[in-house]
C-alpha cells in the first residue's frame, strides 16, 4: 500500500495535484474530443448550411460521436474517485 500524500508542504501539494491530473487522462481526453466534435456537427446544419456529409445527416453523425463520449467521461470520473480513495 502506498503512503498517503504529504500535503503539508508546497512541493507535496504540487505533486499531489499533478498526480491527480494524470489519473484517467486518456478516457477524459477522448470523451471531450468526441463530445466537442459531436456538438459541432449537431450545430453545423444551422450555422454553416451543411445538410449532407458523405450521405449522412450531420445531426446523426453528431449523435453518433457524442454517444460514446458520455460513458468515457463517466468512466474517467469513476477511475479518478477510485484512485483517490485507494491513495488516501
Residue pairs with C-beta under 8 A, 6 or more apart in sequence:
2 87
4 87
4 88
5 12
5 15
5 16
5 19
5 87
5 88
6 12
7 13
7 16
19 87
20 80
20 83
20 84
23 79
23 80
23 83
23 84
24 75
24 76
24 77
24 79
24 80
24 83
27 72
27 73
27 75
27 76
27 79
28 72
28 73
28 76
30 69
30 72
31 68
31 69
31 70
31 71
31 72
31 73
31 75
31 76
32 69
32 73
34 65
34 66
34 68
34 69
34 72
35 65
35 66
35 69
35 70
35 73
37 62
37 65
38 61
38 62
38 63
38 64
38 65
38 66
38 67
38 69
39 62
39 66
40 62
41 53
41 58
41 59
41 61
41 62
41 65
42 58
42 59
42 62
42 63
42 66
43 62
44 50
44 58
44 62
45 51
45 57
45 58
45 59
50 58
51 57
51 58
52 58
53 61
